[in-house]
Amino acid sequence: MLQSRRIVVAVGGSVAAYKGVELVRELGRAGAEVRCILTPAGARFVGAALLRACSGRPVATDLFAPGEPDHVELAAWAEAAVVAPATADILGRAAAGQADDYLGTWLLAFPGPVLFCPAMNRHMWSHPAVQRNVAALEADGARVLPPGYGALASAAEGSGWGRLREPEEIAGALAALLGAGAAPRRPELPAPPAPGGGAGGLAGRHVVVTAGPTREPLDPFRFISNPSSGRMGYALAEAARDRGADVALVSGPVALPAPRGVAVRRVTTTLEMRQAVLDAAGAGGRAADVVIGAAAVSDFRPAEVSPVKIKRGTRAALTLSLVANPDIIAEVGRGRLATVVVGFAAEAGAGPEEAERKLREKGLDLCVWNDVRAPGAGFGTDTDRAVICDRLGAREDTGTIAKRELAERILDRVERLLAGDDSGAAPARGSDGR
């Protein structure tokens, strides 16, 4: 997952800075291309010459020094970034968006995924201000790998939470981040709508979208889930936002940054997602105009969850007892909790007739079918192949298209339904694909 990926490693001012050097070496051994940023405080612990020797590239240290790597070019080059060690000062400055040094400016210019790896005194890590900054960074779409428990730098401190994770652990977390989200980009602010371009067709509408997988725990270490990346749901949320809607996005665990201008509620289990959808559909006593269930919800959950890790021991097999989860989109559709209800039918063999069955049985207005085995479709891809089915029996085969374009086509149909057009015909599309 790290082979040939372009990674920026930023090293902050901590005794653990030597692990930042080891991380550069670890990523290089995994085949990544690495470039480094060294903060002034970090330079008190390790030298730029050492990082240059390990990475084979110039090290950025001073925003204004002649010959320094340009921060905008470096932001365009990188696919992901790791800040290790991330000190309390770095977390606070990044959370506040400060840009008076190289690292702070670069972080604002870089729209891709950032993994912060804190290291500090155990009392500093538990301080409410530090935890607020961590929460703010995560709300902005960054990922924070919490420090580990172990011996701290000062002998007087002994052990505690605050120890920087080992380079192998950090590299593994980065690989998982890239694998789950394939280097997601932080979305830019939408451009002003072109006259007559169709933007704004959902102005004033309340739209609820679900995205990503759900996870059903077996024990504190294991869960049942699926490989959904959440890209389809996020594309729908962003497209609805750009059409003027008030969007609530209920997201399972994904590596995608929160879309700007969208209220995001992150959940883990199917029961949590159900409650969040019901809350969002009636937020502030205001019923939803549209609910779109794009999440890959786990249909079953373990009947019992072990409070401790299930040990393999001498047993050769483990039998799990599963119970059915609630069908969220069916509950919304049958209860008519929104004017327009849209579902998805991700299949591995069944044809579009399965989407039509779901339309009838779940009370949906639209159902989008796709075969996850088809080339250019399925989990984690940028494109999809879909058939949009409506309640009157009409089908629209989209062919292979980008997920954002599929989102636009779905919302075209939603707008027609909201306007009271039940003709079932696919909307006419101009040469620009809208």
Summary of the structure (lengths in Angstrom):
residues: 434
radius of gyration: 23.9
end to end distance: 35.2
largest distance: 75.5
contacts: 1442
relative contact order: 0.08
helix: 32%
strand: 24%
